[in-house]
Amino acid sequence: MENSVPQKRNIWHLVLGILFFIYGCYKLYSNTTTTEDETTFGYVIAIGFIAFGIYDLYKYYKGMK
């Protein structure tokens, strides 16, 4: 029988994951409501923030370091 110590979750992964996800969703929403033609870079950045936020939340819930 092994005495395994449970891994401590890093709270920063949770906080940054939520912040990146919310900011990415906000930027994606604000880019879709504008009528400018050159918002492709804005879409890419917003989707990147959302993806990074989801990745940080995944790291938090899986207990990865």
Order of alpha helices (4+ residues) and beta strands (2+ residues): alpha-alpha
